[in-house]
Amino acid sequence: MKTFKILLTAILITGLNFTFAQTARLQVIHNAADPGAVAVDIYLNGSLLLDNFGFREATPFIDAPAGTPINIGVAGPNSTSAADTIKNFNVTLTANEKYVAIANGVLSPGSFASNPDGRSTAFTLFIKAMARENGTSSDVDFFVLHGSTDAPTVDVLARRVATLVDNAAYGDITDYITVPAASYILDVTPGNDNTTIVASFEADLSGLGGGAAAVFASGFLDPSSNQNGEAFGIFAALPNGTVVEFPSVQLARLQVIHNAADIAADPVDIYLNGTLLLNDFAFRAATPFIDAPAGVVLNIGVAPGNSGSVNDTLKNFQVTLQNGETYVAIANGVLDPNSYASNPDGRSTAFTLFIKTMARESGTGSDVDFFVLHGSTDAPTVDVIARGVATLVDNAAYGDITGYISVPAGNYTLDLTLADGTTLVQSYWADLRTLGGGSAVVFASGFLDPSSNQNGEAFGIFFALADGTVGQFPEGVASVENISGVTPSNYSLSQNYPNPFNPSTTINFTIPNSDFVTLKVYNILGSEVATLVNENLSAGSYKFNFDAINLASGVYLYELKAGNFREIKKMNLLK
């Protein structure tokens, strides 16, 4: 733009008669992508206001006459007078109101691609009334204009935050949207399909707290069908006239988990496209979810810990991540399968990356969302049963990954059985009470028989949270055993034996009728620390072997409930 004359000067030159009491505030944005309008002259009531006003330029907010018709004329660049205008618009502004006027469209619609929603693309002024020069708080206030003539109806999503624009067609202007001053990824999707990302842009609003902006889609989705005009993009005009472009980005989210039990792979160095990403990444460690490049081929190289360079990599994997998708990549297997026990189901145990697509960084509600990986190379096909609740994993062999499972945030006993669903291998205590609304990766890890696998780490069930925290589900919650064929005459709860104990003890109880039975352990403050029984039992005498290896020394309470019967006793764990 060669020169910029504020509106007040132009009005004074024309000799118009007005008082400052009859003024409005106005910002003008040039968003007409027609190559023939790449620069325009703007006339106000016959006087030149803006000389060679460039495409994607904006004025600051300025005073404009209100309460009287204003003629805004648009002429080609370097025009000689208002007689050269090719479009004229008559507007009347309301006193003390604020406006943003956005020049948009093309001069000759027949020479450009038509709008897919049938909207007129003729050169026009889109007017946003009740505009804002400042935010209403410490947040950022902005509205959005769909200003791309050949783009269909779209949604705009702030990735992992909220839908900002819903079903906007060309020419639609949103109300003001208020967001915290932060950096966002904006995903543009078809209006009826939020799973398909058309384009993504980085909107860094972190420095705009308390400010306002006009955000506008600009240019052509298909320049080749539109006289090779400027390509599609998203821009923001600030109240001072500054226009910034939101850069295009291709990003996915990725979490990496090290579950390769090979003793030569503890730890490893991970290289991404030749650059060290993770140094001395330990077995059973996990990263938090991080941004990763999408839409390009990534080479993930795995080298021994303390490697000198990418040239030391032992294995390389090429992956291409999809923009906007979320992944968990789990390193698994052994570097030399011949040096380890073979898989009983004939599955390959070679070092690999298991990839979970459509992963979740949080739960979809107040429950806990998780998927399960069978990651133990020498373990057979198994089931995992949440005792008294449901079968969570059915017939999973090494390398199998389940879909997401949602359960209430509670305390569970997980029974690991062979595929027949009845042969119990081991039981685990899964305390999910604090994970409501969260997500996790649950993975079987290590060797069932370390002695046949170079004395590698023993089998266990572990979990990785979205923040990279890794924990183990403790063993020792064994099944309750009916020890008598005689039906007892009353309810009873016996004193545990031995007592004190370290670390295991036996709890006996009787029930004279079939009932739903719970046997729980509490610390001295009354907080539940273990659910031992939570199921329907037939009449009989029972014993439960309780292993408290993961509990601290101290006095604990154990409580039996069956029908209307309830009894509590104390026991002493002394390590």
Secondary structure, 3 states (H helix, E strand, C coil): CCEECCHHHHHHHHCCCCCHHHEEEEEEEECCCCHHHCEEEEEECCEEEEEEEECCCECCCEEEECCCEEEEEEECCCCCCHHHEEEEEEEECCCCCEEEEEEECECCHHHCCCCCCCCCCECEEEEEECCCCCCCCCCEEEEEECCCCCCCCEEEEECCCEEEEEEECCCCECCCEEECCCEEEEEEEECCCCCCCCEEEEEECCCCCCCEEEEEEECECCHHHCCCCCECEEEEECCCCCEEEECECCEEEEEEEECCCCHHHCCEEEEECCEEEEEEECCCCECCCEEEECCCEEEEEEEECCCCCHHHCCEEEEEECCCCCEEEEEEECECCHHHCCCCCCCCCCECEEEEECCCCCCCCCCCEEEEEECCCCCCCCEEEEECCCEEEEEEECCCCECCCEEECCCEEEEEEEECCCCCEEEEEEEECCCCCCCEEEEEEECECCHHHCCCCCECEEEEEECCCCEEECCECECCCEECCCCCCCCCEECCCECCCECCEEEEEEEECCCEEEEEEEEECCCCEEEEEEEEEECCEEEEEEEECCCCCCEEEEEEEEECCEEEEEEEEECC
